[in-house]
Amino acid sequence: MRALIAAATGLAVAFALVLTITAMGAPTGTTSPKPLLTTVPAHP
């Protein structure tokens, strides 16, 4: 019975954490104007 209570408590804490992070929203800022390199460089 204690294991069931511990599991339910852990699940409630995890759910509350997810809701808190979701409520905070996305961080502000901008992305880099330089694109990432997506090709493999040529071998010499």
All heavy atoms as TSV, in Angstrom:
chain	resi	resn	atom	element	x	y	z
A	1	MET	N	N	0.829	-1.199	0.000
A	1	MET	CA	C	0.000	0.000	0.000
A	1	MET	C	C	0.868	1.255	0.000
A	1	MET	O	O	0.535	2.238	-0.650
A	1	MET	CB	C	-0.905	-0.050	1.236
A	1	MET	CG	C	-1.925	1.045	1.268
A	1	MET	SD	S	-3.112	0.788	-0.049
A	1	MET	CE	C	-4.136	2.180	0.155
A	2	ARG	N	N	1.978	1.198	0.756
A	2	ARG	CA	C	2.869	2.363	0.788
A	2	ARG	C	C	3.487	2.631	-0.580
A	2	ARG	O	O	3.701	3.778	-0.950
A	2	ARG	CB	C	3.984	2.149	1.816
A	2	ARG	CG	C	3.531	2.452	3.226
A	2	ARG	CD	C	4.717	2.446	4.135
A	2	ARG	NE	N	4.715	1.206	4.904
A	2	ARG	CZ	C	5.688	0.841	5.700
A	2	ARG	NH1	N	6.751	1.586	5.836
A	2	ARG	NH2	N	5.610	-0.288	6.360
A	3	ALA	N	N	3.770	1.561	-1.310
A	3	ALA	CA	C	4.350	1.737	-2.641
A	3	ALA	C	C	3.361	2.428	-3.577
A	3	ALA	O	O	3.751	3.273	-4.396
A	3	ALA	CB	C	4.765	0.391	-3.221
A	4	LEU	N	N	2.094	2.102	-3.451
A	4	LEU	CA	C	1.074	2.733	-4.280
A	4	LEU	C	C	0.939	4.221	-3.954
A	4	LEU	O	O	0.832	5.053	-4.852
A	4	LEU	CB	C	-0.264	2.018	-4.072
A	4	LEU	CG	C	-1.426	2.497	-4.932
A	4	LEU	CD1	C	-1.109	2.293	-6.406
A	4	LEU	CD2	C	-2.691	1.762	-4.554
A	5	ILE	N	N	0.986	4.553	-2.680
A	5	ILE	CA	C	0.918	5.955	-2.258
A	5	ILE	C	C	2.144	6.717	-2.742
A	5	ILE	O	O	2.040	7.847	-3.230
A	5	ILE	CB	C	0.753	6.050	-0.728
A	5	ILE	CG1	C	-0.601	5.482	-0.315
A	5	ILE	CG2	C	0.897	7.489	-0.253
A	5	ILE	CD1	C	-0.773	5.326	1.174
A	6	ALA	N	N	3.320	6.095	-2.650
A	6	ALA	CA	C	4.547	6.743	-3.110
A	6	ALA	C	C	4.512	6.972	-4.620
A	6	ALA	O	O	4.933	8.031	-5.108
A	6	ALA	CB	C	5.753	5.892	-2.731
A	7	ALA	N	N	3.999	6.006	-5.354
A	7	ALA	CA	C	3.910	6.153	-6.808
A	7	ALA	C	C	2.926	7.258	-7.183
A	7	ALA	O	O	3.200	8.061	-8.082
A	7	ALA	CB	C	3.490	4.830	-7.437
A	8	ALA	N	N	1.797	7.316	-6.490
A	8	ALA	CA	C	0.815	8.362	-6.774
A	8	ALA	C	C	1.371	9.737	-6.424
A	8	ALA	O	O	1.147	10.711	-7.161
A	8	ALA	CB	C	-0.471	8.094	-5.989
A	9	THR	N	N	2.111	9.836	-5.328
A	9	THR	CA	C	2.712	11.110	-4.938
A	9	THR	C	C	3.745	11.549	-5.969
A	9	THR	O	O	3.781	12.714	-6.374
A	9	THR	CB	C	3.359	10.996	-3.553
A	9	THR	OG1	O	2.375	10.556	-2.623
A	9	THR	CG2	C	3.936	12.313	-3.102
A	10	GLY	N	N	4.584	10.644	-6.408
A	10	GLY	CA	C	5.589	10.959	-7.419
A	10	GLY	C	C	4.964	11.391	-8.731
A	10	GLY	O	O	5.438	12.325	-9.386
A	11	LEU	N	N	3.888	10.733	-9.115
A	11	LEU	CA	C	3.194	11.093	-10.344
A	11	LEU	C	C	2.574	12.484	-10.231
A	11	LEU	O	O	2.639	13.275	-11.173
A	11	LEU	CB	C	2.119	10.056	-10.659
A	11	LEU	CG	C	1.390	10.194	-11.986
A	11	LEU	CD1	C	2.376	10.087	-13.149
A	11	LEU	CD2	C	0.313	9.147	-12.112
A	12	ALA	N	N	2.009	12.796	-9.073
A	12	ALA	CA	C	1.414	14.116	-8.872
A	12	ALA	C	C	2.472	15.206	-8.914
A	12	ALA	O	O	2.256	16.277	-9.493
A	12	ALA	CB	C	0.673	14.148	-7.541
A	13	VAL	N	N	3.626	14.955	-8.317
A	13	VAL	CA	C	4.713	15.938	-8.332
A	13	VAL	C	C	5.223	16.143	-9.756
A	13	VAL	O	O	5.457	17.274	-10.190
A	13	VAL	CB	C	5.854	15.497	-7.388
A	13	VAL	CG1	C	7.082	16.355	-7.578
A	13	VAL	CG2	C	5.389	15.552	-5.943
A	14	ALA	N	N	5.389	15.073	-10.503
A	14	ALA	CA	C	5.857	15.184	-11.886
A	14	ALA	C	C	4.847	15.946	-12.737
A	14	ALA	O	O	5.229	16.790	-13.556
A	14	ALA	CB	C	6.098	13.790	-12.464
A	15	PHE	N	N	3.564	15.670	-12.539
A	15	PHE	CA	C	2.517	16.368	-13.297
A	15	PHE	C	C	2.514	17.855	-12.953
A	15	PHE	O	O	2.383	18.702	-13.843
A	15	PHE	CB	C	1.168	15.731	-12.989
A	15	PHE	CG	C	0.054	16.236	-13.861
A	15	PHE	CD1	C	0.042	15.958	-15.214
A	15	PHE	CD2	C	-0.979	16.985	-13.326
A	15	PHE	CE1	C	-0.983	16.420	-16.030
A	15	PHE	CE2	C	-2.005	17.452	-14.126
A	15	PHE	CZ	C	-2.014	17.170	-15.483
A	16	ALA	N	N	2.676	18.187	-11.677
A	16	ALA	CA	C	2.714	19.591	-11.271
A	16	ALA	C	C	3.927	20.292	-11.870
A	16	ALA	O	O	3.851	21.456	-12.281
A	16	ALA	CB	C	2.741	19.691	-9.751
A	17	LEU	N	N	5.058	19.604	-11.947
A	17	LEU	CA	C	6.261	20.180	-12.532
A	17	LEU	C	C	6.058	20.465	-14.019
A	17	LEU	O	O	6.441	21.527	-14.515
A	17	LEU	CB	C	7.446	19.238	-12.321
A	17	LEU	CG	C	8.795	19.713	-12.840
A	17	LEU	CD1	C	9.241	20.962	-12.085
A	17	LEU	CD2	C	9.831	18.619	-12.700
A	18	VAL	N	N	5.439	19.537	-14.728
A	18	VAL	CA	C	5.172	19.737	-16.153
A	18	VAL	C	C	4.231	20.917	-16.358
A	18	VAL	O	O	4.443	21.752	-17.250
A	18	VAL	CB	C	4.599	18.448	-16.776
A	18	VAL	CG1	C	4.033	18.703	-18.165
A	18	VAL	CG2	C	5.663	17.374	-16.834
A	19	LEU	N	N	3.195	21.012	-15.538
A	19	LEU	CA	C	2.268	22.133	-15.660
A	19	LEU	C	C	2.953	23.462	-15.363
A	19	LEU	O	O	2.684	24.469	-16.024
A	19	LEU	CB	C	1.072	21.937	-14.724
A	19	LEU	CG	C	0.045	20.905	-15.171
A	19	LEU	CD1	C	-1.076	20.812	-14.138
A	19	LEU	CD2	C	-0.524	21.244	-16.522
A	20	THR	N	N	3.838	23.485	-14.389
A	20	THR	CA	C	4.554	24.715	-14.048
A	20	THR	C	C	5.452	25.161	-15.194
A	20	THR	O	O	5.472	26.337	-15.571
A	20	THR	CB	C	5.395	24.506	-12.775
A	20	THR	OG1	O	4.533	24.094	-11.723
A	20	THR	CG2	C	6.118	25.768	-12.379
A	21	ILE	N	N	6.185	24.224	-15.773
A	21	ILE	CA	C	7.080	24.562	-16.887
A	21	ILE	C	C	6.266	25.018	-18.093
A	21	ILE	O	O	6.639	25.957	-18.795
A	21	ILE	CB	C	7.982	23.361	-17.231
A	21	ILE	CG1	C	8.950	23.115	-16.082
A	21	ILE	CG2	C	8.738	23.594	-18.523
A	21	ILE	CD1	C	9.779	21.867	-16.226
A	22	THR	N	N	5.124	24.373	-18.332
A	22	THR	CA	C	4.272	24.761	-19.452
A	22	THR	C	C	3.702	26.158	-19.247
A	22	THR	O	O	3.616	26.949	-20.187
A	22	THR	CB	C	3.128	23.745	-19.620
A	22	THR	OG1	O	3.696	22.448	-19.795
A	22	THR	CG2	C	2.266	24.074	-20.810
A	23	ALA	N	N	3.331	26.483	-18.022
A	23	ALA	CA	C	2.742	27.793	-17.733
A	23	ALA	C	C	3.764	28.916	-17.901
A	23	ALA	O	O	3.402	30.046	-18.218
A	23	ALA	CB	C	2.177	27.802	-16.320
A	24	MET	N	N	5.037	28.607	-17.690
A	24	MET	CA	C	6.076	29.631	-17.834
A	24	MET	C	C	6.238	30.051	-19.294
A	24	MET	O	O	6.647	31.169	-19.578
A	24	MET	CB	C	7.411	29.117	-17.287
A	24	MET	CG	C	7.417	28.989	-15.782
A	24	MET	SD	S	8.874	28.161	-15.136
A	24	MET	CE	C	10.187	29.163	-15.759
A	25	GLY	N	N	5.942	29.179	-20.215
A	25	GLY	CA	C	6.017	29.510	-21.630
A	25	GLY	C	C	7.418	29.356	-22.186
A	25	GLY	O	O	8.367	28.992	-21.496
A	26	ALA	N	N	7.554	29.672	-23.448
A	26	ALA	CA	C	8.835	29.557	-24.136
A	26	ALA	C	C	9.746	30.710	-23.733
A	26	ALA	O	O	9.279	31.822	-23.487
A	26	ALA	CB	C	8.620	29.565	-25.643
A	27	PRO	N	N	11.028	30.469	-23.662
A	27	PRO	CA	C	11.956	31.552	-23.325
A	27	PRO	C	C	12.015	32.597	-24.433
A	27	PRO	O	O	11.832	32.282	-25.609
A	27	PRO	CB	C	13.305	30.849	-23.164
A	27	PRO	CG	C	13.171	29.591	-23.926
A	27	PRO	CD	C	11.716	29.206	-23.873
A	28	THR	N	N	12.278	33.829	-24.043
A	28	THR	CA	C	12.381	34.894	-25.036
A	28	THR	C	C	13.785	34.919	-25.620
A	28	THR	O	O	14.738	34.440	-24.999
A	28	THR	CB	C	12.076	36.258	-24.398
A	28	THR	OG1	O	12.989	36.466	-23.322
A	28	THR	CG2	C	10.658	36.302	-23.859
A	29	GLY	N	N	13.918	35.474	-26.776
A	29	GLY	CA	C	15.226	35.556	-27.412
A	29	GLY	C	C	15.091	35.347	-28.907
A	29	GLY	O	O	14.007	35.136	-29.439
A	30	THR	N	N	16.213	35.421	-29.582
A	30	THR	CA	C	16.220	35.235	-31.027
A	30	THR	C	C	17.155	34.096	-31.381
A	30	THR	O	O	18.024	33.714	-30.588
A	30	THR	CB	C	16.700	36.514	-31.743
A	30	THR	OG1	O	18.006	36.841	-31.243
A	30	THR	CG2	C	15.763	37.679	-31.456
A	31	THR	N	N	16.964	33.573	-32.550
A	31	THR	CA	C	17.855	32.521	-33.023
A	31	THR	C	C	19.019	33.128	-33.778
A	31	THR	O	O	18.985	34.294	-34.175
A	31	THR	CB	C	17.094	31.558	-33.952
A	31	THR	OG1	O	16.564	32.301	-35.037
A	31	THR	CG2	C	15.959	30.862	-33.204
A	32	SER	N	N	20.035	32.339	-33.982
A	32	SER	CA	C	21.218	32.814	-34.682
A	32	SER	C	C	20.905	33.024	-36.163
A	32	SER	O	O	20.244	32.193	-36.783
A	32	SER	CB	C	22.344	31.788	-34.544
A	32	SER	OG	O	23.442	32.164	-35.340
A	33	PRO	N	N	21.392	34.109	-36.766
A	33	PRO	CA	C	21.143	34.312	-38.194
A	33	PRO	C	C	21.980	33.376	-39.069
A	33	PRO	O	O	21.670	33.174	-40.233
A	33	PRO	CB	C	21.534	35.768	-38.420
A	33	PRO	CG	C	22.506	36.076	-37.337
A	33	PRO	CD	C	22.089	35.228	-36.159
A	34	LYS	N	N	23.053	32.813	-38.522
A	34	LYS	CA	C	23.910	31.924	-39.299
A	34	LYS	C	C	23.315	30.518	-39.301
A	34	LYS	O	O	22.999	29.977	-38.247
A	34	LYS	CB	C	25.314	31.874	-38.709
A	34	LYS	CG	C	26.043	33.188	-38.780
A	34	LYS	CD	C	27.437	33.063	-38.211
A	34	LYS	CE	C	28.168	34.376	-38.271
A	34	LYS	NZ	N	29.514	34.272	-37.672
A	35	PRO	N	N	23.180	29.905	-40.476
A	35	PRO	CA	C	22.629	28.541	-40.522
A	35	PRO	C	C	23.657	27.527	-40.012
A	35	PRO	O	O	24.869	27.754	-40.050
A	35	PRO	CB	C	22.330	28.329	-41.995
A	35	PRO	CG	C	23.273	29.235	-42.692
A	35	PRO	CD	C	23.457	30.425	-41.781
A	36	LEU	N	N	23.172	26.418	-39.538
A	36	LEU	CA	C	24.048	25.339	-39.112
A	36	LEU	C	C	24.586	24.615	-40.329
A	36	LEU	O	O	23.918	24.528	-41.369
A	36	LEU	CB	C	23.300	24.354	-38.217
A	36	LEU	CG	C	22.768	24.918	-36.912
A	36	LEU	CD1	C	21.921	23.868	-36.215
A	36	LEU	CD2	C	23.914	25.331	-36.019
A	37	LEU	N	N	25.798	24.089	-40.210
A	37	LEU	CA	C	26.362	23.311	-41.308
A	37	LEU	C	C	25.699	21.933	-41.312
A	37	LEU	O	O	25.710	21.227	-40.319
A	37	LEU	CB	C	27.877	23.168	-41.138
A	37	LEU	CG	C	28.666	24.479	-41.204
A	37	LEU	CD1	C	30.140	24.189	-40.920
A	37	LEU	CD2	C	28.502	25.109	-42.571
A	38	THR	N	N	25.101	21.589	-42.423
A	38	THR	CA	C	24.399	20.310	-42.500
A	38	THR	C	C	25.030	19.350	-43.490
A	38	THR	O	O	24.513	18.266	-43.721
A	38	THR	CB	C	22.921	20.542	-42.905
A	38	THR	OG1	O	22.918	21.234	-44.149
A	38	THR	CG2	C	22.196	21.346	-41.848
A	39	THR	N	N	26.141	19.750	-44.123
A	39	THR	CA	C	26.787	18.858	-45.086
A	39	THR	C	C	28.139	18.413	-44.542
A	39	THR	O	O	28.757	19.086	-43.711
A	39	THR	CB	C	27.002	19.568	-46.436
A	39	THR	OG1	O	27.793	20.738	-46.218
A	39	THR	CG2	C	25.671	19.970	-47.059
A	40	VAL	N	N	28.585	17.296	-45.028
A	40	VAL	CA	C	29.878	16.774	-44.628
A	40	VAL	C	C	30.954	17.467	-45.460
A	40	VAL	O	O	30.822	17.566	-46.671
A	40	VAL	CB	C	29.940	15.242	-44.863
A	40	VAL	CG1	C	31.307	14.681	-44.496
A	40	VAL	CG2	C	28.843	14.563	-44.067
A	41	PRO	N	N	32.020	17.976	-44.826
A	41	PRO	CA	C	33.078	18.627	-45.613
A	41	PRO	C	C	33.758	17.631	-46.569
A	41	PRO	O	O	33.813	16.437	-46.293
A	41	PRO	CB	C	34.081	19.107	-44.560
A	41	PRO	CG	C	33.422	18.946	-43.252
A	41	PRO	CD	C	32.283	17.995	-43.412
A	42	ALA	N	N	34.260	18.139	-47.659
A	42	ALA	CA	C	34.935	17.290	-48.643
A	42	ALA	C	C	36.252	16.801	-48.064
A	42	ALA	O	O	36.975	17.538	-47.403
A	42	ALA	CB	C	35.175	18.067	-49.927
A	43	HIS	N	N	36.573	15.543	-48.336
A	43	HIS	CA	C	37.838	14.984	-47.867
A	43	HIS	C	C	38.959	15.418	-48.816
A	43	HIS	O	O	38.767	15.467	-50.029
A	43	HIS	CB	C	37.749	13.447	-47.832
A	43	HIS	CG	C	36.836	12.947	-46.776
A	43	HIS	ND1	N	37.153	12.980	-45.446
A	43	HIS	CD2	C	35.599	12.424	-46.841
A	43	HIS	CE1	C	36.158	12.474	-44.742
A	43	HIS	NE2	N	35.186	12.128	-45.575
A	44	PRO	N	N	40.104	15.714	-48.249
A	44	PRO	CA	C	41.221	16.147	-49.117
A	44	PRO	C	C	41.788	15.041	-49.974
A	44	PRO	O	O	41.627	13.912	-49.757
A	44	PRO	CB	C	42.273	16.646	-48.131
A	44	PRO	CG	C	41.921	16.056	-46.830
A	44	PRO	CD	C	40.465	15.714	-46.877
